[in-house]
Amino acid sequence: MTSVVVGTALRLWHIADTRFIWDETFTGWVARLPFKQMLDFLRHHDAHPPLDYLIHVPIARHTAAEWPMRLPSVLASVAALVLFASWMRRYARTGAIATALLALAAFQITYAPQARMYGVLVLLGVGAAVISDRWLDAPRARHAPAVGILVFVGLLVHLSTGVLAVGLAAVPGHRRDREAWRWRGWIIGAVLLWLAVWLPSLLDQVRAGTTSWVPLTSGPWLARSVNELVDFYVPVGAFVLAATLLGGFVLRRIDRRLAWVWLCCFAIPLGIAATVGLRAHFLQPRTLAIVSWGPMLALAALVEMAARRWIAYGVAGAVLLALLVVPSVRNAIADPEAGRHPAWASVELRLQRAVEDGDGVVSWPRYLRPPTQWYVADPSRQRTLSVPGLVGDGFVRGARPWNGRVWLVEPADQAQPIGSWRPCAPTFVADSYQVRCVERGSS
């Protein structure tokens, strides 16, 4: 219970007191698009399916406040922690240590309060592991449909669910009984249904290459990706990866069924993600959000086995884990991953205060469109504006007709020429960005 309370508090820590990072403004901006336009945009300019954006639609179209947009992810992350703690109760000390690690993991604390899909993915991953464990213990008629629905929903949230689906299909092992085939059938059916719904869009997304920034799999990158699920100290990545694999191996001596669940719902998906990442830009820490509980259980198993040999070994192992995890927690809540206070935050705040109904706003380059439109545009309507002589994506704020005034949002070192437009307010500069007000007139 203490771990759940502490973990919940940490996940709520930055839900309202920080500005959106770019990815969050992207979520909000896309969620405000009309449904067909949203699907077309995601098909050609993003790497994700639409479900998480659709979850945010009712919120994004009524407010630009941060905390309501972040609430779905936070609630999902807290639900995942509660579900994991409930599952781990049957595994005594191992379960208690694993729950404490999941509660304190800097990855969870950082990504739970983001208006993105990662909290939902963590919940889906824990849910899949729990259903698998229950099914292996005593199959029920509801288990196979539940895992099939989970896979289908997960595939509509993030492509990483595909690697989990392969691991879930391996849960029955060599069994050939009716329940085993029902389990596999529901998973295969979910994947086929998803392909029928999203395959054409997926192919366009692959061709668009929007994930080209993700490194291909290498030994150091694999270690870093797994390590960031536990802490944010890159130099210990190889140690954490080795400890995770070793912990999964010794987990068999604690509970063979739990070890099988770990293998199918963490190790196999991790191996597939790493293999896919050799040729495709796929593997990164956030891709592993859906299996992010796995290292916690493996590390807890190491401490448990050490304690069984001699309690002093167990205490030493617990202290070592604390030294690994707690400083990252402190850093996550003290300086939340750089982007929580992005360089353009002051510019957007200036715009919010200065722009009036009927004013035009033009942002350039295009990556400034999501944050600008998220914080300044009217949430209930999108009114595009094309201004001759000015480059960028424009809109008109509010319901009034455009009054001829334009606010330019741009990098300070890439200011575009304004030609015959004349300044109408002092230029505001913050960090590397600036806001200029211009209106029609002679130069």
C-alpha positions in Angstrom: 0.0 0.0 0.0 2.8 2.4 0.8 4.4 1.9 -2.6 1.1 2.6 -4.3 0.5 5.8 -2.4 4.1 7.0 -3.0 4.0 6.0 -6.6 0.7 7.8 -7.1 1.9 11.0 -5.6 5.0 10.9 -7.8 3.0 10.4 -10.9 0.8 13.4 -10.0 3.8 15.6 -9.1 4.0 17.5 -12.4 0.6 17.1 -13.8 -0.3 20.8 -13.7 2.8 22.9 -12.9 4.8 22.6 -16.1 4.2 23.6 -19.7 3.7 21.0 -22.5 6.7 19.6 -24.3 6.4 19.5 -28.1 5.0 16.0 -28.2 2.1 16.9 -25.9 1.2 19.9 -28.0 1.2 17.6 -31.0 -1.2 15.3 -29.2 -3.5 18.3 -28.5 -3.3 19.8 -31.9 -4.0 16.5 -33.7 -6.9 15.8 -31.3 -8.6 19.1 -32.4 -8.6 18.1 -36.1 -11.8 16.8 -37.7 -11.9 13.0 -37.6 -11.1 12.3 -41.3 -8.5 15.0 -41.4 -6.9 13.5 -38.3 -6.7 10.1 -39.9 -5.2 11.5 -43.1 -2.7 13.6 -41.1 -1.5 10.6 -39.0 -1.3 8.5 -42.1 1.3 10.8 -43.7 3.0 12.6 -40.8 3.1 10.4 -37.7 4.0 6.9 -36.7 1.1 6.1 -34.3 -2.4 4.8 -34.7 -5.3 7.1 -33.7 -6.7 5.8 -30.5 -4.7 7.9 -28.0 -5.5 11.0 -30.0 -9.2 10.1 -30.0 -9.1 9.6 -26.2 -8.0 13.3 -25.9 -10.5 14.7 -28.3 -13.2 15.7 -25.8 -10.6 17.5 -23.7 -8.5 19.1 -26.4 -11.6 20.7 -28.1 -12.6 22.5 -24.9 -9.5 23.6 -23.1 -5.8 24.3 -23.5 -5.0 23.6 -19.8 -2.3 21.1 -19.2 -3.7 18.9 -16.4 -6.9 17.8 -18.0 -5.0 16.6 -21.1 -2.5 14.7 -18.9 -5.1 13.1 -16.7 -5.9 10.1 -18.9 -2.2 9.1 -18.9 -1.8 9.7 -15.2 -4.9 7.7 -14.3 -3.8 4.8 -16.6 -0.3 4.8 -15.0 -1.8 4.8 -11.5 -4.2 2.0 -12.5 -1.2 0.0 -13.8 0.6 0.4 -10.5 -2.5 -0.6 -8.5 -3.0 -3.7 -10.8 0.6 -4.6 -10.6 0.6 -4.3 -6.8 -2.5 -6.5 -6.5 -0.9 -9.1 -8.8 2.4 -9.1 -6.9 0.7 -9.6 -3.5 0.7 -13.4 -4.0 4.5 -13.3 -4.5 5.4 -12.1 -1.0 8.8 -10.3 -0.7 9.6 -10.6 -4.4 6.3 -8.9 -5.3 6.8 -6.2 -2.7 10.2 -5.3 -4.0 9.0 -5.3 -7.6 6.0 -3.1 -6.7 8.3 -0.6 -5.0 10.6 -0.5 -8.0 7.7 0.1 -10.4 6.4 2.9 -8.1 9.8 4.6 -8.0 10.9 4.0 -11.6 11.9 7.4 -13.1 10.6 6.3 -16.5 7.1 5.9 -15.0 7.3 9.2 -13.1 8.5 11.1 -16.2 6.1 9.7 -18.8 2.9 9.2 -16.7 2.2 13.0 -16.5 2.5 13.5 -20.2 -0.4 13.9 -22.6 0.8 10.9 -24.6 0.1 7.2 -24.8 2.7 5.8 -22.5 0.6 5.5 -19.4 -2.0 3.6 -21.3 0.7 1.3 -22.7 2.0 0.5 -19.3 -1.5 -0.4 -18.1 -2.1 -2.6 -21.2 1.3 -4.4 -20.6 0.6 -5.1 -16.9 -2.9 -6.2 -17.8 -1.6 -8.6 -20.4 0.8 -10.1 -17.9 -1.9 -10.5 -15.2 -4.3 -12.2 -17.6 -1.6 -14.5 -18.8 -0.7 -15.5 -15.2 -4.4 -16.1 -14.4 -4.9 -18.1 -17.5 -1.9 -20.3 -16.8 -3.1 -20.9 -13.2 -6.7 -21.7 -14.1 -8.1 -20.9 -17.6 -11.5 -19.2 -17.7 -13.7 -18.5 -20.7 -13.2 -14.8 -20.3 -9.4 -14.8 -20.4 -9.0 -15.4 -24.1 -11.5 -12.7 -25.2 -10.0 -10.3 -22.7 -6.4 -10.8 -24.1 -7.7 -10.5 -27.6 -9.5 -7.2 -26.9 -6.4 -5.9 -25.1 -4.2 -6.7 -28.1 -6.6 -5.0 -30.5 -6.9 -1.9 -28.3 -3.1 -1.8 -27.8 -2.4 -2.0 -31.5 -4.7 1.0 -32.0 -2.6 2.9 -29.4 1.0 2.0 -30.4 2.7 -0.4 -32.8 4.8 -1.9 -30.0 1.8 -3.9 -29.0 2.6 -6.1 -32.0 5.8 -7.5 -30.3 3.8 -8.1 -27.1 1.2 -10.0 -29.2 3.9 -12.5 -30.3 4.9 -13.1 -26.8 1.3 -13.5 -25.7 0.8 -16.1 -28.4 3.7 -18.1 -26.8 2.0 -18.2 -23.4 0.4 -21.7 -24.0 3.7 -23.1 -24.9 3.4 -26.6 -26.5 -0.2 -27.1 -25.3 -2.7 -28.3 -27.9 -5.9 -28.3 -25.8 -9.0 -26.4 -26.7 -8.3 -23.5 -24.3 -4.8 -23.1 -25.7 -6.2 -22.8 -29.2 -8.9 -20.3 -28.1 -6.1 -18.2 -26.5 -4.1 -18.2 -29.7 -7.2 -17.7 -31.9 -8.3 -14.5 -30.1 -4.8 -13.0 -30.4 -4.5 -13.9 -34.1 -8.0 -12.6 -34.7 -7.2 -9.3 -32.9 -4.1 -8.8 -35.1 -6.0 -9.6 -38.3 -8.8 -7.2 -37.4 -6.2 -4.5 -36.7 -4.5 -5.1 -40.0 -7.9 -4.9 -41.8 -8.5 -1.5 -40.1 -5.0 0.1 -40.2 -2.7 -1.7 -42.6 -3.0 0.8 -45.5 -2.2 3.7 -43.2 0.6 1.7 -41.6 2.3 1.2 -44.9 2.0 5.0 -45.6 3.5 5.7 -42.2 6.4 3.4 -42.9 7.1 5.1 -46.2 6.9 8.5 -44.6 9.9 7.6 -42.4 8.8 9.6 -39.4 10.8 7.4 -37.0 14.1 7.9 -38.8 15.6 9.7 -35.8 15.4 6.5 -33.7 18.8 4.7 -33.7 19.1 1.2 -35.1 19.7 -1.5 -32.5 23.2 -1.9 -31.1 24.4 -3.4 -27.9 24.8 -0.1 -26.2 21.5 1.2 -27.4 19.7 -2.0 -26.2 21.3 -1.6 -22.8 20.3 2.1 -22.7 16.7 1.3 -23.7 16.3 -1.3 -21.0 18.2 0.8 -18.4 15.9 3.8 -18.9 13.0 1.8 -17.7 14.7 1.6 -14.3 16.9 4.7 -14.0 18.4 7.5 -16.2 22.1 6.9 -15.7 23.5 5.8 -19.0 26.9 4.4 -17.7 25.1 1.6 -15.8 23.1 0.4 -18.8 25.1 -2.7 -19.4 24.9 -3.6 -15.7 21.1 -3.2 -15.6 20.6 -5.2 -18.8 22.7 -8.0 -17.5 21.0 -7.9 -14.1 17.6 -8.0 -15.7 18.4 -11.0 -17.8 20.0 -12.8 -14.9 17.0 -11.9 -12.7 14.6 -13.4 -15.2 16.7 -16.6 -15.2 16.7 -17.0 -11.4 13.0 -16.1 -11.3 12.4 -19.8 -12.2 13.6 -20.8 -8.8 11.0 -18.5 -7.1 8.0 -19.4 -9.2 8.1 -21.2 -12.5 4.7 -19.9 -13.8 5.7 -16.3 -13.0 9.0 -16.9 -14.8 7.1 -18.1 -17.9 4.9 -15.0 -17.8 8.0 -12.8 -17.6 9.6 -14.7 -20.5 6.5 -14.4 -22.8 5.4 -10.9 -21.8 8.8 -9.2 -21.4 11.8 -11.1 -22.7 10.3 -12.3 -26.0 8.8 -8.9 -26.9 12.2 -7.3 -26.0 14.0 -9.7 -28.2 11.7 -9.1 -31.1 11.8 -5.3 -30.7 15.6 -5.5 -30.7 15.7 -7.7 -33.8 13.3 -5.5 -35.7 15.4 -2.5 -34.6 18.4 -4.0 -36.5 16.8 -2.9 -39.8 14.0 -0.5 -38.8 14.0 2.5 -36.6 11.9 0.9 -33.9 13.7 0.2 -30.6 13.8 3.0 -28.0 12.8 3.2 -24.3 9.3 4.5 -25.0 8.7 1.6 -27.3 9.2 -0.6 -24.3 6.6 1.1 -22.2 4.2 -1.8 -22.7 6.7 -4.2 -21.1 8.3 -1.7 -18.7 7.3 -3.8 -15.6 9.6 -6.6 -16.7 13.0 -5.3 -15.3 11.3 -4.5 -12.0 10.3 -8.1 -11.5 13.7 -9.5 -12.6 15.7 -7.2 -10.3 13.3 -8.0 -7.4 14.0 -11.7 -8.1 17.8 -11.1 -7.8 17.3 -9.5 -4.4 15.0 -12.3 -3.2 17.5 -15.0 -4.2 20.3 -13.1 -2.5 18.2 -12.8 0.7 17.5 -16.6 0.6 21.2 -17.3 0.6 21.9 -14.8 3.5 19.8 -12.0 4.6 22.8 -9.6 4.6 23.1 -10.3 0.8 19.5 -9.4 0.4 19.9 -6.1 2.3 23.0 -5.3 0.3 21.0 -5.9 -2.9 18.1 -3.7 -1.8 20.5 -0.9 -0.9 22.2 -1.2 -4.3 18.8 -0.9 -6.0 17.9 2.1 -3.9 21.1 3.8 -4.8 20.3 3.1 -8.5 16.7 4.2 -8.4 16.2 6.9 -5.8 18.6 9.5 -7.3 16.8 9.2 -10.6 13.5 9.8 -8.9 14.8 12.9 -7.3 16.1 14.2 -10.7 12.8 13.3 -12.4 10.7 15.4 -10.0 13.3 18.2 -9.6 14.1 18.8 -13.3 11.5 16.9 -15.3 13.3 15.9 -18.4 14.4 19.3 -19.9 11.4 19.5 -22.2 8.9 20.2 -19.4 9.9 23.9 -19.7 10.7 24.1 -23.4 12.6 27.0 -24.9 9.5 28.4 -26.6 7.3 28.3 -23.4 7.9 32.0 -22.7 7.0 32.9 -26.3 3.7 31.0 -26.1 2.9 32.7 -22.8 3.6 36.1 -24.4 1.2 35.2 -27.3 -1.5 34.1 -24.9 -1.4 37.5 -23.3 -1.1 39.6 -26.4 -3.2 38.0 -29.1 -6.8 39.2 -29.3 -9.9 37.9 -31.2 -9.5 38.6 -34.8 -5.7 38.7 -34.8 -3.8 36.4 -37.1 -0.9 34.2 -35.9 1.7 32.7 -38.3 4.3 30.2 -37.0 7.4 29.1 -38.9 9.1 26.6 -39.3 6.3 24.0 -39.3 7.4 22.4 -36.0 6.2 25.5 -34.2 2.6 25.0 -35.4 1.5 22.5 -32.7 2.6 24.5 -29.7 1.5 27.8 -31.1 -2.0 26.6 -32.1 -2.4 24.6 -29.0 -1.8 27.5 -26.6 -3.2 30.4 -28.7 -6.0 29.1 -31.0 -9.6 28.8 -29.9 -10.0 25.2 -28.8 -13.5 24.8 -30.3 -12.6 25.9 -33.8 -9.7 25.8 -36.3 -9.7 28.9 -38.6 -6.8 28.7 -41.0 -5.2 31.9 -42.5 -3.0 32.2 -45.5 -1.1 35.6 -45.6 0.5 36.7 -48.9 4.1 37.6 -48.5 4.5 35.7 -45.2 5.7 32.1 -44.9 4.2 29.7 -42.3 1.1 28.1 -40.9 -1.5 30.7 -39.9 -4.8 30.9 -38.1 -7.2 33.5 -36.8 -8.0 33.6 -33.2 -11.6 33.6 -32.0 -14.8 34.2 -34.0 -14.2 37.7 -35.3 -13.1 38.3 -38.9 -9.3 38.8 -39.4 -8.4 42.4 -38.6 -5.2 42.5 -40.7 -2.8 42.2 -37.8 -0.4 39.2 -37.7 1.8 37.9 -34.9 4.8 36.0 -36.2 6.3 33.2 -34.1 9.8 32.1 -35.3 13.4 31.3 -34.3 15.2 34.6 -33.6 18.0 33.7 -36.0 15.7 32.8 -38.8 13.4 35.8 -39.0 11.7 36.0 -42.3 11.5 39.3 -44.2 8.2 41.2 -43.8 8.3 43.2 -47.0 5.6 45.9 -47.0 4.3 44.9 -43.6 5.1 47.2 -40.7 5.8 46.5 -37.1 2.8 47.1 -34.7 4.4 46.1 -31.3 7.9 45.7 -29.9 9.6 42.4 -30.7 9.6 39.9 -27.9 12.6 37.6 -27.6 12.9 34.6 -25.3 15.7 32.1 -25.5 16.1 31.3 -29.2 12.6 32.3 -30.3 10.8 35.6 -30.9 7.4 37.1 -31.5 6.8 40.0 -33.9 3.6 41.9 -34.5 3.1 43.2 -38.1 0.3 44.9 -40.0 -0.4 46.1 -43.5 1.3 49.3 -44.5 4.4 50.7 -46.2 7.8 49.7 -45.2 
